[in-house]
Amino acid sequence: MSARRPWQGMLAIARFNWPFYLAAGVVLIASLSGVVLSAHQPVQLGCLLAIAGAAYFIFGSLGVSHLIYDRSDLYRWEWLARALRGAGRERFIFCHSGFDETSSALGKMFTATHWQVIDHFDESLMPEASIRRARRLYPPTPTTKRAPFDHWLVESASADVVFALLAIHELRTEPQRTAWFAEARRCLRAEGRVVLVEHVRDLANFLAFGPGFLHFHSRANWRRCWEGAGFRCADEFRVTPWVRVFVLSA
């Protein structure tokens, strides 16, 4: 995998979600026209509010996306040293939900490690058009294995680390996420761990993405899911104010 381009993350978000940004752009242009053409103050006020909302959505969410995916340490991987401290390095599992732009880069960083990449994409469970667009732009690698979220084709107690980077929130129900954690625990060795990287439903993500933050899950919800599968949180830290890393062990 080649080095990431300077605006790759932000442009990918725009491409995955272009209908929303197109709609916001139409609202912005129409509202600007309303301010110019209407002589009625209530109409002008409504248009100004619409302009503010559309501009905030377009420039706010894309600006934050640029900070997270292009300017932060997220894809520079410096945080991995903390997440993997004390972990075995013999066998890693990388799980995604149809969009994988990072497993190849990680594989090049850990050349002595055996990697297994698992794709949990299921159109019946993940019907969002944005995932299908992402999948077309970043198709699965040739060695990727398709497997349901709750039944991986992996030997029990065989892996040192399970990675899940910005992927498992696509399992939309709590029982589904709990089942995913249970399967991760089955596949991990006694001292193994899960490295879970996610946005959470909190104030920072609300201010950045508006109603879009509802696509994420709260920290309390994540905790119920991993505790339901027998994990505890051994470490937790942020990579930017919008993304958290949870290091889980049994």
N, C-alpha and C positions, 0 to 999 in steps of 0.2 A: 504494500500500500504506500503510495506517495505521501509526502508531507502535506499536511492540511494547508489549504489556501487561506489567505488572510480573512476573507469574508465568507468562508465556506459554510459555517454554522448558521449564520443569519440568513443567507440566501437559501439554504436548505429549508429552514422554517417557512420562509416566504413561498417557496415552491410547493411544499407539502400542504400549505393552508391557503393557497392563492384565492379561492373563492371568497373567503372571509375578508382578505385584504382588498380584493376587487370591490366587494360590497361597501366596505368602509370608504374606499376612494370615491365611489359613486355618491355616497352620502355627503362626503366632504365637498365635492364639486357642486352638487345640487344645492347644498346649504349655502355655499358661497354665492351662488347665483341668487338664492332667495334673499340674502342680505342686501345685495346690490339692487335687485329689481323690485322688492316689496317696499311699500311706504308705510306699512303697518308695524308698529313697534312690537306687538306680541309675536308676530310672524318673524320679525328680525331677531327677537330674543330667542325664540325656539331654534332658529337656524344657527345662531351663535352657540347655543348649547350643543347642537348636533355637530357643529364644526369641532368644538372642544373634545367631545367624546370620540369622534372619528380620528382626529389627529392624535389623541392620547393613545388610542388602540394601535394605530399604525406605527407611530414613531416610538411610543413607549415600549410596546412588546418587542418590536424589532431591535430597538436599541439595547434592551436588556438581553435579548437573545445573542446579540453580538458580544456583549460583555461576558456572557456565560460560555458560549461555545467557541468563541474566537479569541478572546482576550484574557481569559482566566487560566488557572492551572489545570482545569478539568481534563483537557486533552494533552497537557504536557506531562501528566502522570506523576508529578512529584509527590502527590498524596498517597501513591501506592505503597511507598516505603512504610508509612504508618499503618495502613490497612493490612499489610501482609507481614507485619513484624511477628516473628516467631512461627510463621506458617511454613508447612512443607512446600516444596517446589517441584514435586515429581509429576503431579497430574492435576490439571485445571479443567474445569468445565465453564464454558461461557454460554449463557442463555440470553436469547433475545426473542422479540415478538414480531418478527418480520422485517425489522430494520437493523442492519448491522453495518456500521462504518468503522468499527474499532477492533474487532477481533484479530484482524490481520496485523495491525500495528502492535497489539499486545503480544501476539505470537512472535514477532521479531524482537521484542524486548526480552522474552523468556525463551530463548532458543533451546535450552536444555530441558524444557518442560513439555510433556505431552498434553496437547490441547484437544478438547472435544467441543465443538460448537453445535448448540442445539437451538433449533428454530421452533418456537411454540405457536407460530401464526396459524390461526383458525378463523376463516372468514365468517363463520357463523357466530363466533364469540367476539370478533373484532371487526365490525362492519364499517368502521370509519373510513371514508374515502382517503383521508390523509395517510393512513397506513399503506394503502394500496399504491399511492403515489410514491411514498418513500421506498417501497419494495421494488418498484420499477426503476427508480434511480439508483438504488443500492441493492442489487439482487444478492441472494445468499451465495456465499463462497462455495466452490465445488465440493469441499469436504464437510459442509454443514449437513447435519442429520435432522430431519423433521421428527418431532415427537410431541404428543399431547403434554400439556402443562402438568398433568398428574401421573404420567407414566413415561418416564424417560428410558431409553434403551441403553442403560448404563448399569454396570455391575454394582451391587451394594457394597458400601464401605470401600470404595475404590479411589475417591478423589480427595485432594487436599484442600481445594478452594473451589467454590461455585461463585462465579461473577454474574451479576445482573445489573446492567448499566442502563438506567432510564428506560426500562422495558416492562417490568412486571406490573406497573400500574395499568397496563392494557388489559389485565385480568380484572374485570369490572366488579366482581362480587367478592365479599369477604371469604366465603367458603372456597372459592377458586384460589385465592391467594394463599390461604391456609394450606390447601392441598399442594400447592407449588412448594411451599416451605417444607412440608412433610416429605415430599419426594427428594428435595435437596438434602434433607437430613439422612434419608435412606442411603443416598449415594456418597455421603461424606465419611471419611475415616473418623476415628474417635476424637482426634485433635483437630479436625477440619473446621472450616469456617465458611460463612457466606459473606460476600462483600456486595451489599445492596446500595446502589446509588439512585436517588430519586429526588424529584421535586416533592414537596409536601403541601398540603392545603393549609397555608398559613398567611399571615399578613403580607409578608414580603412578596409572595407569589401572587396574591390578590392585587397588590399595587402594581405589579409588573404586567400581569396578564388579564386583569379584570375577571369577568365571569369564567374565563378559560381556566382559572385555578381550580374550578370544580372537577376538572378532569383528573386532578391529583387526589391523593388520599391523605388524611390527617396522620400525624405521627401516632396518635392513640390507636387509630385503625390498624396501621402497620404493626404496632406492638401486639395487638390482640392476635393478629395473624401469625406472627412468628412465635409468640408464646404458645399459641394453640398447637404448634408443631413441635414444641419442646426446645425452642431456642431461647437464649437470652442475649441481650445487647452487651457485648464486651467492650465496644468503643463506638463513639458517635462524634462526628465533626462535620463542619461545613466546608464546601468548596464553593465560594461565593455565598452571598446571603440567600441565594435561591435554591441551592442544591445541597443535599445532605448525604453523607456516607454513613451507613450503618454496618458495623462489623459484628457478625452474629456467631455465637458458638453454642454447642449443646451443653 
